[in-house]
Amino acid sequence: MHLLLLLAAFLYLIRAKTTMNVKRLFGVILTILGIAGLIYTAILFLDAEGTRNQIKNLIVWGILGGIFFFTGIGLVKTTQDDARPPVQ
């Protein structure tokens, strides 16, 4: 449910003609989701007993968290800021 609300807010920002950069905002959202995934992986790791299902969950959440985190950081770093006036 929260993901649907987040997606609806993102689509609203795309349609609205604002001066903020949508790619940079999406990068921030991905970074936050990646951090949440990595924190969840750490919590699972601390509570794990070593069963096959728990190891699969650790691997999946860790990989997804890492992908989201590094993709978000990459978007934030490489996206030009459109809100700044051009340099003369």
Disulfide bonds with the S-S distance in Angstrom:
none
